[in-house]
Amino acid sequence: MGIPIESSPPPGWEREGIDGLLGLFPPGRLSEIVGPRSSGASSLLLALIARITTSGTGGQVAFVDGMDALDPLSAAATGADLSALLWVRCGGRLRVALSAADLLARCPGFALVVLDLDDLGPIPGSACIRLQRAVEGTGATLIVRSERHREGSPASLVLAARRLAPQWMGLRPLTRLAGLRSEISISRSRLHSLSPLGRGSGEGLQGEGLQGEGLQGEGLQGEGPQGEGPQGEGSWTLDWTLSQ
């Protein structure tokens, strides 16, 4: 029997903290979100997509899916407007994914271009440079999501995600996975300045309706900001809660 969990507005909808964190990604620059599966990296990415597609400014998002791993139902559960999302499936072909991201970064009209590689790679250094050059001078934000950061990458901002601990629920002994806690930290910033949140004064966050990386068959749902301070310089703690 499923245990109901109270829901709340999805990420990006007037939430303290999360807008500050997601607002760190600079337009016209290459950024990265790195972390293994079940680290919260993909959940953070979906929260950003929801924020842009529901901002009321007509923001369009291109999602280049290297491993065909995107679950549209999970994206919709975060509050993302799927009518504003272009989904490009690459079937595990790295060169196709890199070429698609390069082309879309040069196309006008996209507020965000995502290249989700997961564990597909490694990315050639020359490809990273081409991606940075492709997005320069545009109003688009280009984000590469992968398991590991590549040394020598020209990325202006790199956020690293890591899983802290699973959370369990139910009668003792605790037998049902309720969610997980993860930490998002700034591992590199080449920006001239960051908001106060970027300097480590942000609050903890929660996500909603996000499919867990490695948590099969269930979405993730959150309840609002945790109200906790950062765990270190430029880091935030997020709680992702499983929903039915």
BATORSE-962473 format. One record per residue: y, z negated, x of N, C-alpha, C in turn. Coordinates in steps of 0.001 Angstrom, whole numbers, padded with zeros to 6 digits, always signed. Atoms other than C-alpha are relative to their C-alpha. Example, Ala and Ser with C-alpha at 12.3 -4.5 7.8 and 13.67 -1.06 7.14 Angstrom:
residues 2
-001190+000000+000890-004500-007800+012300+001200+000000+000900/-001190+000060-000820-001060-007140+013670+001090-000730-000770/
//
This chain:
residues 244
-001194+000000+000847+000000+000000+000000+001241+000000+000880/-001233-000044-000769+003394+000926+001333+000912-001161-000327/-000966+001080+000189+005968-001811+001793+001382+000621-000049/-001306-000652+000098+009353-000624+000490+001017-000623+000949/-001079+000447-000877+012283-000844+002891+001303+000501-000578/-001286-000373+000583+015805-000864+001547+000710+001022+000884/-000665-001049-000766+017723+002231+002565+001499-000235+000021/-001445+000101-000134+021340+002697+003496+000535+001368+000389/-000554-001314-000336+023768+005561+004245-000505+000482+001348/+000520-000541-001247+022562+007913+007001+000996-000116+001137/-000908+000076-001138+024003+007898+010536+001119+001023-000125/-001122-000922+000022+027420+009488+010889+000876-000147-001224/-000783+000201+001216+028671+008298+007495+000739-001329+000089/-000884+001159-000083+031474+005840+008272-000703-001216+000586/+000669+001113-000652+029404+003711+010600+000754-000390+001253/-000645+000490-001207+031056+001537+013173-000928+000231+001181/+000804-000120-001207+029880+002276+016676-000618+001363+000179/+000737-001244-000214+027808+005373+016062+000943+001180+000158/-000953-001089-000172+030828+007654+015670+000597-000035+001403/-000530+000100-001354+032198+006318+018943-000985+000504+001035/+001029-000446-000937+028914+006936+020746-000185+001506-000076/+000226-001428+000168+028365+010399+019281+001240+000809+000376/-001236-000688-000349+032010+011270+019924+000219+000166+001488/-000157-000131-001444+031490+011028+023676-000293+001406+000494/+000397-001328-000466+030013+014541+023893+001206+000940+000001/-001216-000804-000086+032812+016834+025135-000238+001456-000393/+000107-001434+000286+033393+020347+023720+000264+000818+001249/-000189-000874-001140+033220+023218+026180-000700-000468+001261/+000724+000532-001153+030902+021253+028467-001496-000082-000316/+001430+000233+000116+027176+020929+029079-000269-001496+000089/+000414+001410-000001+025728+017498+028211-001516-000075-000127/+001446+000186+000094+022220+016071+028275-000321-001315-000702/+000636+001217+000500+020159+013551+026325-001412+000014+000554/+001309+000012-000648+017100+012560+028335-000765-001251-000390/+000862+001119+000329+014157+010328+027571-001336+000486-000520/+001328-000393+000475+010433+010445+026788-000116-000148-001510/+000244+000167+001428+008952+010548+023306-000010-001477-000367/-000109+001376+000524+009474+007413+021206+001064-000809+000720/-001084+000711-000683+012580+006572+023247+001253-000086-000862/-001193-000042+000839+015096+007304+020457+000919+001155+000329/-000870-001107-000404+016534+010395+022199+000134+001044-001099/-000054-001000+001074+015606+012837+019427+000667-000563-001249/-000645+000635+001150+016726+010350+016775+001513+000013+000157/-001440-000058-000273+020149+010153+018413+000528+001415-000206/-000403-001398+000149+020300+013946+018477+000119+000378-001480/-000066-000292+001425+019538+014183+014746+001198-000687-000654/-001178+000685+000526+022254+011624+014045+001267+000801+000287/-001152-000830-000355+024730+013865+015864+000065+001240-000886/+000038-001175+000866+023606+016900+013841+000481-000367-001404/-000440+000445+001320+024093+014943+010613+001502-000228-000021/-001439+000283-000077+027563+013851+011726+000816+001285-000057/-000771-001243-000078+028709+017406+012470-000113+000810-001282/+000185-000857+001178+027202+019187+009456+000557-000616-001273/-000553+000654+001195+028623+016636+007013+001421-000487+000236/-001334+000482-000355+032040+016187+008631+001083+000514-000927/-000993-000571+000891+033796+018277+005999+000851+001071+000647/-000773-001012-000708+035141+020690+008612-000747+001326+000074/+000783-001226-000031+032453+023313+008059-000724+000221+001300/+000664-000121-001291+030745+022559+011360-001393+000594-000113/+001311-000645-000042+027772+024806+012108-000735-000431+001268/+000819+000441-001123+024905+023762+014375-001111+001015+000238/+001140-000832-000397+022443+025976+016275-000985-000880+000748/+001039+000855-000589+019175+024214+017154-001084+000902+000586/+001013-000793-000692+017054+026006+019773-001178-000926+000303/+001141+000908-000012+013624+024403+019409-001076+000545+000931/+000922-000524-000998+011614+024988+022574-001456-000200-000349/+001386+000337+000296+008439+023303+021320-000325+000055-001492/+000189-000068+001459+008822+023978+017564-000295-001388-000586/+000287+001387+000358+008991+020206+017094+000901-000553-001097/-000929+000521+001001+011864+019861+014611-000675-000089-001358/+000468+000183+001376+010911+018458+011201+001215+000089-000914/-001184-000139+000856+013467+019774+008674+000150-001125-001017/-000088+001094+000970+012599+017018+006186+000618-001241+000642/-000595+001140-000702+013454+014373+008778+001479+000236+000256/-001411-000313-000214+016697+016165+009589+000786-000184-001289/-000674+000167+001284+017588+016254+005896+000119-001471-000370/-000024+001422+000317+016727+012561+005571+001105-000739+000739/-001114+000621-000713+019401+011741+008159+001325+000282-000682/-001231-000398+000654+021956+013360+005873+000505+001337+000476/-000425-001300-000512+022151+016666+007766-000011+001051-001102/-000082-001123+000939+023211+019710+005745-000769+001167+000617/+000845-001029-000590+020405+022182+006435+000589+001397-000167/-000629-001312+000175+022514+025064+005119+000971+000314+001139/-000902-000191-001143+024758+024545+008177-000752-000046+001320/+000841+000120-001199+021828+024478+010616-000789+001280+000219/+000791-001156-000410+020444+027550+012407-001130-000498+000888/+001180+000507-000711+016889+026768+013582-000682+001179+000694/+000627-001059-000795+015535+028968+016394-001271-000562+000624/+001289+000474-000503+011830+028430+017097-000454+000890+001152/+000303-000752-001223+010678+029435+020584-001468-000042+000398/+001442-000028-000234+006949+028659+020492-000443-000415+001391/+000398+000484-001312+006832+026839+023835+000326+000944+001145/-000362-000967-001035+008375+029732+025786+001357-000377+000582/-001210+000529-000630+010934+028339+028226+001058+001080+000161/-000982-001055-000240+012612+031645+029106+000662+000447-001304/-000562-000366+001299+013059+032516+025426+001010-001052-000454/-000897+001085+000405+014609+029097+024735+001303+000032+000801/-001197-000041-000834+017020+029375+027681+000887+001184-000366/-000772-001189+000359+018067+032901+026694+000692-000177-001342/-000586+000218+001324+018634+031890+023071+001184-000951+000078/-001097+000964-000133+020775+028891+024051+001199+000632+000690/-001080-000692-000702+022806+031022+026459+000758+000923-000942/-000629-000924+000940+023473+033614+023748+000804-000740-001063/-000657+000724+001092+024345+031101+021016+001220-000775+000489/-001152+000723-000538+026677+029121+023289+001213+000912+000117/-001092-000956-000123+028762+032286+023659+000485+000512-001359/-000367-000497+001329+028846+032987+019903+001048-000912-000631/-000986+000849+000681+031952+031773+018042-000561-000528-001311/+000365+000537+001302+031544+029563+015003-000890-001214+000027/+000875+001168-000085+029160+026870+016264+000755-001175+000614/-000589+001216-000553+030450+023340+016738-000941-000664+000992/+001018+000626-000845+027184+022265+018386-001145+000979+000213/+001201-000753-000347+024420+024140+020202-000946-000955+000716/+000993+000918-000552+021279+022130+020940-001139+000812+000606/+001191-000551-000622+018551+023143+023377-000989-001146+000167/+000983+001091-000002+015602+020846+022650-001258+000481+000708/+001132-000435-000815+013020+021286+025410-001134-001004+000018/+001015+001047-000046+011140+017982+025093-000599-000030+001408/+000615+000014-001329+008604+018165+027975-000207+001405+000547/+000082-001377-000476+008981+021936+028397+000940+000168+001189/-000855-000146-001173+010276+022777+031834-000837+000023+001260/-001400+000378-000236+011416+022185+034515+000958+001175-000153/-001017-001026+000170+014685+024065+033991+000481+000450+001376/-000557-000468-001278+015723+026279+036925+001471-000377+000122/-001391+000371-000218+019008+025204+038485+000960+001107-000388/-000872-001126+000349+020444+028683+037994+000212+000092-001499/-000123-000041+001458+019749+028434+034248+000993-001050-000484/-000957+001049+000374+021700+025163+034014+001434+000470+000250/-001336-000492-000325+024679+026791+035710+000439+001065-001000/-000338-001028+000990+024528+029773+033331+000376-000624-001340/-000309+000665+001269+024494+027427+030332+001393-000621+000044/-001331+000588-000123+027563+025587+031618+001077+001074-000071/-000985-001085+000018+029399+028849+032190+000097+000621-001394/+000006-000607+001337+028360+030108+028739+000875-000773-000976/-000723+000822+000973+029985+027180+026926+001439-000275+000424/-001363+000243-000476+033126+026931+029072+001007+000829-000795/-001054-000694+000719+036283+027822+027197-000247+000161-001482/+000292-000046+001436+034645+027481+023786+000271-001374-000605/-000162+001294+000664+035058+024733+021212-001329-000649-000322/+001338+000505+000316+031304+024167+021084-000434-001074+000994/+000670+000973-000854+029365+021220+022453-001421+000494+000236/+001346-000450-000354+026169+022211+024292-000783-001185+000551/+000816+001152-000409+023446+019570+024607-001420+000459+000276/+001399-000226-000346+020115+019885+026390-000747-001315-000166/+000848+001180+000201+017461+017422+025229-001324+000230+000731/+001221-000147-000784+014594+016917+027692-000509-001372+000409/+000585+001274-000417+012307+014249+029080+000688-000560+001234/-000546+000459-001277+013931+014113+032513+001273+000763+000354/-001214-000635-000514+017297+014826+034080-000331+000754+001281/+000252-000802-001195+017230+017605+036650+001106-000245+001008/-000980+000202-001060+018934+016779+039926+000746+001308+000271/-000806-001179-000242+021783+019167+040608+000520+000650-001260/-000493-000554+001260+022469+019805+036928+001518-000153-000081/-001458+000092+000114+026149+020558+036194+000466-000760-001242/-000351+000704+001238+026076+018383+033053+001141-000984+000236/-001141+000908-000104+029331+016511+032488-000340-001396-000513/+000388+001290+000573+027678+013752+030442-001509-000021-000157/+001440+000182+000145+024093+012479+030610-000247-001366-000626/+000418+001238+000648+022814+009876+028154-001502-000140+000148/+001424+000269-000186+019449+008305+028932-000479-000970-001067/+000588+000853+001044+017232+006801+026229-001307-000587+000516/+001279+000612-000337+014434+004329+026771-000408-000970-001090/+000527+000901+001018+012200+002392+024422-000075-001406+000567/+000043+001398-000430+012584-001369+024632-001244-000707-000532/+001141+000714+000572+009969-002698+022221-000286+000503-001404/+000317-000302+001394+008091-001864+019021+000284-001211-000872/-000227+001080+000945+008768-003934+015913-001096+000053-001061/+001138+000067+000902+005949-005114+013660+000356-000821-001232/-000221+000750+001225+005765-006495+010128-001320-000192-000724/+001198+000272+000791+003298-007760+007522-000447-001432+000174/+000564+001340-000107+001221-010877+007097-000681-000156+001348/+000614+000235-001304-000078-012501+010236-001520+000168-000089/-000680-000612-001147-001514-011026+012282+000785+001240-000431/-000845-001143+000327+001248-008392+012197-000755+001289+000303/+000849-001186-000144-000510-005103+011624+000718+001307-000298/-000688-001226+000405+002144-002614+010428+001214+000229+000888/-001140-000350-000835+004569-000835+012731+001224+000209-000877/-001218-000090+000808+008079-001289+011306+001047+000892+000635/-001004-000825-000674+010062+000629+013921-000012-000286+001484/-000115+000259-001429+011244+000426+017480+001451-000224+000374/-001330+000244-000555+014195-000706+019512+000138+000804+001280/-000231-000801-001193+015684+001581+022120+001391-000262+000548/-001287+000160-000658+018556+001573+024566+000513+001366+000433/-000666-001218-000432+021000+004422+025130+001034-000386+001050/-000933+000345-001071+022904+004320+028406+000586+001267+000615/-000657-001107-000693+025344+006565+030276-000490+000001+001444/+000488-000078-001377+023601+007669+033459+000891+000885+000870/-000981-000781-000755+026310+010166+034432+001156+000356-000916/-001180-000463+000719+029862+010892+033319+000968+000620+000996/-000979-000694-000826+032069+013505+034948+001267+000273-000794/-001191-000158+000815+034700+013204+032243+001140-000769+000645/-001159+000682-000596+038219+012238+033272+000196-001374-000611/-000155+001294+000657+038242+009453+030704-000985-000088-001131/+000889+000268+001118+035990+007873+028115+000708-000932-000965/-000514+000951+000967+036773+006020+024947-000427-001397+000405/+000455+001356-000313+036477+002217+025065-001494-000166-000192/+001441+000096+000185+032954+002676+023695-000731+000507+001232/+000643-000571-001169+032113+004820+026716+000036-000927+001201/-000062+000943-001108+033079+001940+028991-000827-001244-000281/+000938+001088+000225+030527-000339+027421+000477-001054-000957/-000472+001011+000936+032450-002093+024650-000421+000312-001425/+000461-000374+001333+030563-000521+021737-000948-001019-000580/+000926+000871+000695+028340-002191+019194-001358+000641-000063/+001329-000546+000226+024616-001807+018605-000008+000820-001271/+000040-000926+001115+023631+000863+016128-001382-000014-000624/+001282-000274+000590+020891+001699+013706-000016+001401-000533/+000129-001350+000526+019576+005058+012562-000757+000001-001298/+000709-000106+001260+018112+006327+009320-000652+001353-000146/+000619-001229+000404+015689+008937+008093-000409+000900+001146/+000308-000815-001154+014734+010097+011577-001478-000093+000296/+001404+000025-000318+011211+011127+012404-000195-000527+001399/+000206+000602-001309+009954+009004+015278-000705+000941+000938/+000687-000807-000981+009059+010838+018429-001278-000735+000362/+001266+000649-000263+005370+010006+018676-000436-000909-001123/+000391+000777+001163+005365+008103+015359-000299+000995-001103/+000381-001111+000836+003443+010505+013189+000081-000338-001475/+000124+000042+001449+003947+011074+009487+001027-000816-000740/-000985+000798+000706+006841+008736+008716+001363+000208+000613/-001365-000105-000485+010592+008948+008950+000493-001335+000514/-000637+001232-000446+012960+006390+010373+001239-000225-000820/-001098+000319+000887+015580+004596+008384+000716-001226+000523/-000763+001111-000543+018382+002253+009337+000822-000710-001051/-000735+000827+000935+020605-000362+007779+001437-000245+000429/-001375+000188-000419+023907-000088+009629+000088-000606+001383/-000161+000527-001348+025367-001452+012865-000633-001364+000161/+000603+001285-000293+023523-004333+014451+001049-001065+000291/-001029+000963-000361+026751-005924+015599-000212-000641+001345/+000218+000547-001325+025404-006539+019071+000861+000735+001010/-000720-000658-001071+027374-005817+022195-000942+000837+000832/+000815-000822-000872+026146-003365+024807-000820-000846+000945/+000887+000734-000893+023324-004399+027084+000449+000114+001451/-000482-000176-001370+025172-003237+030192+001168+000944-000023/-001142-000903-000090+027893-000953+031416-000337+001321-000668/+000228-001259+000690+028017+001930+028944-001367+000113-000615/+001314-000084+000625+024815+001096+027067+000041-000619-001382/+000053+000448+001383+023921+000524+023422-001453-000221-000410/+001331+000259+000545+020919-000926+021605-000068+000527-001423/+000193-000554+001320+019582+000913+018543-001319-000463-000564/+001233+000343+000689+017010-000220+016004-000339+001106-000974/+000480-001054+000891+015023+002548+014310-001117-000570-000857/+000937+000640+000916+013149+001361+011206-000759+001049-000794/+000831-000949+000748+010251+003235+009625+000265-000124-001480/-000132-000030+001445+010673+004278+006002-001145+000780-000602/+001084-000703+000692+008251+005626+003438+000455+001385-000410/
//
